């Protein structure tokens, strides 16, 4: 594993704007004003103008309110709400200062990552090659002895790391939920409700698929009568309960086996993934601190 497998933050320097949408700096390339007659626009141009207008209005709102919000955060909220200003504005006003959007790799979060409960699977993508993938080994979280809020912080920290570029924000992420060895000791209704709320709404990262595998026989019934009620109808459509582990390959890219961890019966060392990820994030965060000074 090398640290280069993790995404470099590309929304960080507003004064250095690049035109390539796949490698942009702080502002999206879509924020450059384009003058044209709205009535003569093609559908693609209309969408572009809608996006430009939404981003411009959100920036103006921030300026008028005298609040400092990075272009990464503005773009994430705009994109999450499909560039609908009327929806993005109140959400951003409520959430722009949410600590879950701004956590750093401190000692508490470092300890949580070392539990190997939730971590990214670098280079892995879904079958359409769009969505990056993270892995949740649910049986490693014990509600009696572990803080669910820290688990949520763990998850949203990865969401933030998978929302650093324009393409990442547009494409969203997928999550593999591995229920191997999962028992009633690993959840309570209260903790599950907190987790599912965070999964859907805590930060503006699109979760496009949740792939649940290795569930015990009784899981489908618990899901229908308990967990599904904690999800919006729209989000519930994104949850896929796989009857056999082999079905996972129907949702992931060709050759996915070489990116899957040992917990799933493959060869990638989870400890090495987490160590590389933590080292990379601490390195990039330390560089940001130096640059800010």
C-alpha positions in Angstrom: 0.0 0.0 0.0 1.2 3.5 -0.7 -0.1 6.8 0.5 -0.7 8.0 -3.1 -3.7 5.7 -3.3 -5.7 8.2 -1.2 -7.3 11.3 -2.8 -5.5 14.6 -2.6 -7.7 17.5 -1.5 -8.3 19.7 -4.5 -10.7 22.3 -3.1 -8.1 24.1 -1.0 -6.7 27.1 -2.7 -9.2 29.6 -4.0 -6.6 31.8 -5.7 -5.5 28.9 -8.0 -8.3 27.9 -10.3 -7.9 25.1 -12.7 -10.2 24.5 -15.7 -10.1 20.7 -15.6 -13.2 19.6 -13.6 -11.4 16.4 -12.5 -8.5 18.3 -10.9 -9.9 21.6 -9.7 -8.7 23.7 -6.8 -11.0 25.5 -4.3 -13.7 26.8 -6.6 -15.5 24.5 -8.9 -14.8 25.1 -12.6 -18.5 25.6 -12.8 -18.4 28.8 -10.8 -16.8 30.9 -13.6 -19.5 33.2 -14.9 -20.8 32.5 -18.3 -22.9 35.1 -20.1 -25.7 33.9 -22.3 -29.4 34.1 -23.0 -31.2 31.5 -20.8 -33.9 30.9 -23.4 -31.5 29.7 -26.0 -29.6 27.2 -23.8 -29.4 23.5 -24.5 -30.4 21.2 -21.6 -26.7 20.8 -20.7 -26.2 24.6 -20.7 -29.3 25.0 -18.6 -28.0 22.6 -16.0 -24.6 24.5 -16.0 -26.3 27.8 -15.5 -28.5 26.3 -12.7 -25.3 25.2 -11.0 -23.5 28.5 -11.5 -26.5 30.4 -10.1 -26.8 28.2 -7.1 -23.1 28.5 -6.2 -23.1 32.2 -6.8 -26.1 32.7 -4.5 -24.6 30.6 -1.8 -21.4 32.5 -1.9 -23.3 35.8 -1.7 -25.3 34.6 1.2 -22.1 33.7 3.0 -20.6 37.1 2.3 -23.7 39.0 3.5 -23.8 36.9 6.6 -20.1 37.5 7.2 -19.4 33.8 7.6 -16.3 32.0 6.4 -17.1 28.8 4.4 -14.7 27.0 2.1 -15.7 26.4 -1.5 -15.5 22.7 -0.8 -18.3 23.0 1.7 -20.4 25.3 -0.5 -20.0 23.0 -3.5 -20.8 19.9 -1.4 -24.1 21.4 -0.1 -25.0 22.6 -3.6 -24.3 19.3 -5.2 -26.0 17.3 -2.4 -29.2 19.2 -3.1 -28.9 19.0 -6.9 -28.0 22.7 -7.0 -31.4 23.7 -5.7 -30.7 26.9 -3.9 -33.9 26.9 -1.9 -32.9 23.5 -0.4 -29.2 24.0 -0.2 -29.3 27.4 1.6 -31.1 26.4 4.8 -29.2 23.1 5.0 -25.9 24.9 4.8 -26.9 27.6 7.2 -27.8 24.9 9.7 -24.8 22.6 9.1 -21.8 24.6 7.8 -20.3 24.7 11.2 -21.1 21.1 12.2 -17.9 19.6 13.8 -18.4 16.5 11.7 -17.4 18.5 8.7 -14.2 19.7 10.2 -12.7 17.0 12.4 -9.0 16.3 12.2 -7.1 13.1 12.9 -6.6 13.6 16.6 -5.8 10.9 19.2 -9.4 10.0 19.9 -10.2 9.5 16.2 -6.8 7.7 15.7 -7.8 5.2 18.4 -11.2 4.6 16.8 -9.6 3.9 13.4 -7.3 1.4 14.9 -10.4 -0.6 16.0 -10.8 -1.4 12.2 -14.6 -0.8 12.4 -15.0 1.5 9.4 -12.3 2.3 6.9 -11.9 3.1 3.2 -11.1 0.5 0.6 -8.6 2.4 -1.7 -8.9 2.1 -5.5 -12.1 0.1 -5.2 -15.1 1.3 -7.2 -18.6 0.1 -7.8 -19.5 -1.6 -11.1 -20.2 1.8 -12.8 -16.7 2.9 -11.8 -18.1 6.0 -10.1 -18.5 5.4 -6.4 -15.6 5.0 -4.0 -16.2 2.3 -1.3 -15.8 2.1 2.4 -16.1 -0.9 4.6 -18.0 -1.3 7.9 -17.2 -4.4 10.0 -20.2 -4.1 12.3 -19.4 -6.9 14.8 -16.3 -4.8 15.9 -18.6 -2.1 17.4 -20.0 -3.0 20.9 -22.6 -0.6 22.1 -22.0 -1.4 25.7 -18.4 -0.3 25.7 -17.9 1.8 22.6 -19.2 5.3 21.9 -21.6 5.4 18.9 -20.9 9.1 18.4 -17.2 8.2 17.8 -18.3 5.6 15.3 -20.3 8.3 13.5 -17.3 10.6 13.6 -15.2 7.8 12.1 -17.7 7.4 9.3 -18.2 11.0 8.5 -14.4 11.6 8.5 -14.1 9.1 5.7 -17.1 10.7 3.9 -15.3 14.1 4.1 -12.2 12.5 2.6 -14.3 11.0 -0.2 -15.8 14.5 -1.0 -12.7 16.5 -1.8 -13.0 16.8 -5.5 -15.9 17.8 -7.8 -16.2 14.3 -9.2 -16.3 12.8 -5.7 -19.1 15.2 -4.7 -21.1 14.4 -7.8 -20.6 10.6 -7.7 -21.0 9.9 -4.0 -19.9 6.8 -2.2 -20.9 3.2 -1.5 -20.6 1.3 1.8 -20.1 -2.4 2.3 -21.7 -3.5 5.6 -20.3 -6.8 6.8 -22.5 -8.5 9.4 -20.2 -11.6 9.9 -20.3 -12.5 13.6 -22.8 -9.7 14.3 -25.0 -10.2 17.3 -27.4 -8.3 19.5 -24.4 -7.1 21.5 -23.4 -5.0 18.5 -26.4 -2.7 18.4 -29.3 -1.2 20.3 -32.4 0.5 18.7 -31.2 3.9 20.1 -27.6 3.6 18.8 -28.8 2.2 15.4 -31.2 5.2 15.0 -28.3 7.6 15.7 -26.1 5.8 13.2 -28.7 5.7 10.4 -29.5 9.4 10.8 -25.9 10.2 10.5 -25.5 7.9 7.5 -28.3 9.8 5.7 -27.9 13.4 6.8 -24.9 14.2 9.0 -22.7 15.5 6.2 -23.4 16.4 2.6 -22.0 13.3 1.0 -24.2 11.2 -1.3 -24.4 7.6 -0.2 -25.5 5.9 -3.4 -25.4 2.2 -2.2 -25.3 0.2 1.0 -24.3 -3.4 0.4 -25.2 -5.6 3.4 -23.6 -9.0 3.5 -23.1 -12.0 5.8 -26.2 -11.2 7.8 -27.5 -13.8 10.3 -30.7 -15.6 9.4 -32.8 -13.3 11.5 -31.4 -10.1 10.1 -34.0 -9.6 7.2 -36.8 -9.6 9.7 -35.0 -7.2 12.1 -34.3 -5.0 9.1 -37.9 -4.9 7.9 -39.4 -4.3 11.4 -36.7 -2.0 12.9 -33.9 -0.6 10.7 -35.9 0.1 7.6 -38.2 2.4 9.6 -35.1 4.5 10.5 -34.5 5.2 6.8 -36.2 7.5 4.3 -38.1 5.7 1.6 -35.6 7.1 -1.0 -32.6 5.9 1.0 -34.1 2.5 1.7 -34.0 1.8 -2.1 -30.2 2.1 -1.9 -29.9 -0.7 0.6 -29.1 -4.1 -1.0 -29.2 -7.1 1.3 -27.1 -9.8 -0.4 -28.1 -13.4 0.2 -24.7 -14.7 -0.8 -21.2 -13.0 -0.5 -20.7 -13.8 -4.2 -23.4 -11.3 -5.1 -21.1 -8.5 -4.0 -19.3 -8.9 -7.3 -22.5 -7.8 -9.1 -22.2 -4.4 -7.5 -18.4 -3.9 -7.7 -15.9 -3.3 -10.4 -14.2 -6.2 -12.3 -11.2 -7.4 -10.4 -12.6 -6.1 -7.1 -11.2 -9.2 -5.3 -7.7 -7.7 -5.1 -9.0 -4.6 -3.2 -11.1 -6.4 -0.6 -9.9 -7.1 3.0 -9.0 -10.2 4.8 -12.2 -10.0 6.9 -14.1 -10.8 3.7 -11.9 -13.8 2.8 -9.5 -11.9 0.5 -5.9 -10.8 0.8 -5.7 -7.1 1.6 -4.4 -6.3 5.1 -6.9 -4.0 6.9 -4.3 -2.8 9.4 -2.1 -1.7 6.5 -5.0 0.1 4.9 -5.8 2.0 8.0 -2.2 2.8 8.9 -1.6 4.2 5.4 -4.8 6.2 5.5 -4.1 7.7 9.0 -0.5 8.5 8.0 -1.7 10.2 4.8 -4.3 12.3 6.5 -2.0 13.4 9.3 0.5 14.4 6.7 -1.9 16.4 4.6 -3.5 18.0 7.7 -0.1 19.0 9.1 0.7 20.7 5.7 -2.5 22.6 5.8 -1.7 23.9 9.3 1.7 25.1 8.1 0.2 26.8 5.0 -2.4 28.6 7.2 0.4 30.0 9.3 
